[in-house]
Amino acid sequence: MKLDYLKEWFERNIEREGTFEIGAGIPPTPSAVAPVSSQNVELLDTRIAFGQFVALWRRNKGWNAERLASAAGIDPEEVLQIEYDPHALPEPDAVYKLAKVFELSPRPLLELAGLVVGRTPHLREEAIRFAARSESIKALTETERQAFEAFVATLAELKD
């Protein structure tokens, strides 16, 4: 398995680790475990779905990250960050531009990205279901394509 992450991505994630000691096979001490709020878990869940959606939309079109970034008028690194780093907070402008390329209302995408307060309770459920059924592989499977199209239909139904 080859990981294609930029040096800056690793540096940002190292900063997030803080002073916690990380080791393989060593259980963390109780003081090393940061409390996790349910809001952070929900944001992470929907951001994973948002990243999967962007990646699958791009792959469904046969585009690479650079082509999507060019079509949206954003930096290719931002596309990759959205797709691969659920902890990263995308710029609202980038989400608006992606929504325009996807021909979808920006509101549900902003909600998935954690940039606006969720008003659509079933969106989170659908997002988690979508993310759970999609895997990163070269070509979309029939199951992924069906999950992708069902999720796009849900997003398209939601208006500003």
C-alpha positions as CSV (number, residue, x, y, z in Angstrom):
1,M,0.0,0.0,0.0
2,K,1.4,3.4,-0.9
3,L,0.3,6.5,0.9
4,D,0.2,9.7,-1.2
5,Y,0.1,12.5,1.3
6,L,1.9,15.7,1.1
7,K,4.5,16.6,3.8
8,E,2.3,19.4,5.0
9,W,-0.5,17.0,5.7
10,F,1.8,15.0,8.0
11,E,3.0,18.1,9.7
12,R,-0.6,19.3,10.4
13,N,-1.5,15.9,11.9
14,I,1.7,15.8,14.0
15,E,0.6,19.2,15.5
16,R,-2.8,17.7,16.4
17,E,-1.2,14.9,18.3
18,G,0.2,17.4,20.8
19,T,2.3,15.8,23.6
20,F,0.5,12.5,23.5
21,E,2.8,9.5,23.3
22,I,1.8,7.2,20.4
23,G,3.0,3.6,20.2
24,A,2.0,0.4,18.4
25,G,0.4,-2.1,20.7
26,I,0.7,0.1,23.8
27,P,-2.7,0.9,25.4
28,P,-3.0,4.6,26.2
29,T,-3.0,5.8,29.7
30,P,-6.3,7.3,30.9
31,S,-4.7,10.8,31.0
32,A,-3.6,10.5,27.4
33,V,-7.1,9.9,26.1
34,A,-8.8,13.2,25.2
35,P,-12.5,13.4,25.8
36,V,-14.5,13.1,22.6
37,S,-17.8,15.0,22.2
38,S,-20.7,13.7,20.3
39,Q,-20.6,16.8,18.1
40,N,-17.0,16.0,17.1
41,V,-18.0,12.4,16.2
42,E,-20.9,13.7,14.1
43,L,-18.7,16.2,12.3
44,L,-16.1,13.5,11.6
45,D,-18.9,11.1,10.3
46,T,-20.3,13.6,7.9
47,R,-16.9,14.8,6.8
48,I,-15.9,11.2,5.9
49,A,-19.1,11.0,3.9
50,F,-18.3,14.4,2.2
51,G,-14.8,13.2,1.3
52,Q,-16.1,9.9,-0.1
53,F,-18.8,11.8,-2.0
54,V,-16.2,14.1,-3.6
55,A,-13.9,11.2,-4.4
56,L,-16.6,9.0,-5.9
57,W,-18.1,11.9,-7.9
58,R,-14.7,12.6,-9.4
59,R,-14.0,8.9,-10.1
60,N,-17.5,8.4,-11.6
61,K,-16.7,11.2,-14.1
62,G,-13.2,9.6,-14.8
63,W,-11.5,12.8,-13.5
64,N,-8.4,13.1,-11.4
65,A,-8.2,15.5,-8.5
66,E,-6.4,18.1,-10.6
67,R,-9.2,18.2,-13.2
68,L,-11.9,18.6,-10.5
69,A,-9.8,21.3,-8.8
70,S,-9.5,23.1,-12.1
71,A,-13.2,22.8,-12.9
72,A,-14.1,24.2,-9.5
73,G,-11.3,26.9,-9.5
74,I,-9.7,25.6,-6.3
75,D,-6.3,24.2,-5.3
76,P,-5.8,20.5,-6.0
77,E,-4.4,20.1,-2.5
78,E,-7.8,21.2,-1.1
79,V,-9.6,18.5,-3.2
80,L,-7.2,15.8,-1.8
81,Q,-7.5,17.2,1.7
82,I,-11.3,17.0,1.5
83,E,-11.1,13.4,0.1
84,Y,-8.5,12.0,2.5
85,D,-8.5,14.1,5.8
86,P,-11.9,14.2,7.6
87,H,-10.2,16.4,10.3
88,A,-9.5,19.2,7.9
89,L,-12.1,22.0,7.7
90,P,-12.6,22.9,4.0
91,E,-13.1,26.5,3.0
92,P,-16.7,27.5,2.5
93,D,-15.9,29.0,-0.8
94,A,-14.4,25.7,-2.0
95,V,-17.6,23.8,-1.0
96,Y,-19.7,26.4,-2.9
97,K,-17.5,25.9,-6.0
98,L,-17.6,22.2,-5.8
99,A,-21.4,22.3,-5.4
100,K,-21.6,24.3,-8.6
101,V,-19.5,21.7,-10.4
102,F,-21.6,18.9,-9.0
103,E,-24.8,20.8,-9.9
104,L,-26.1,20.5,-6.4
105,S,-27.4,22.9,-3.8
106,P,-24.4,24.0,-1.6
107,R,-26.4,23.8,1.7
108,P,-26.3,20.0,2.2
109,L,-22.6,19.9,1.2
110,L,-21.9,22.7,3.7
111,E,-23.7,20.6,6.2
112,L,-21.7,17.5,5.4
113,A,-18.5,19.5,5.6
114,G,-19.4,20.7,9.1
115,L,-19.5,24.3,8.0
116,V,-23.2,25.0,8.9
117,V,-25.4,23.7,11.6
118,G,-27.3,20.6,10.5
119,R,-31.0,21.2,9.7
120,T,-31.5,17.9,8.0
121,P,-31.6,15.0,10.5
122,H,-31.8,12.2,7.9
123,L,-28.8,13.7,5.9
124,R,-26.4,12.4,8.6
125,E,-28.0,9.0,8.5
126,E,-27.8,8.8,4.7
127,A,-24.3,10.2,4.7
128,I,-23.1,7.5,7.1
129,R,-24.9,4.8,5.2
130,F,-23.3,6.1,2.0
131,A,-19.8,6.2,3.4
132,A,-20.1,2.7,4.9
133,R,-21.1,1.2,1.6
134,S,-18.4,2.9,-0.5
135,E,-14.8,1.9,-0.6
136,S,-11.8,3.4,-2.3
137,I,-11.1,1.2,-5.4
138,K,-10.1,2.1,-8.9
139,A,-13.5,1.6,-10.6
140,L,-16.9,2.1,-9.1
141,T,-18.6,-1.2,-8.4
142,E,-22.3,-1.6,-9.2
143,T,-23.1,-1.3,-5.5
144,E,-21.0,1.9,-5.2
145,R,-22.7,3.4,-8.2
146,Q,-26.1,2.6,-6.8
147,A,-25.1,4.1,-3.4
148,F,-23.6,7.1,-5.1
149,E,-26.7,7.7,-7.3
150,A,-29.0,7.3,-4.3
151,F,-26.9,9.8,-2.3
152,V,-26.8,12.3,-5.1
153,A,-30.6,12.0,-5.4
154,T,-30.9,12.8,-1.6
155,L,-28.6,15.8,-2.0
156,A,-30.4,17.0,-5.0
157,E,-33.8,16.9,-3.1
158,L,-32.4,19.3,-0.5
159,K,-32.6,23.0,-1.3
160,D,-31.2,26.1,0.4
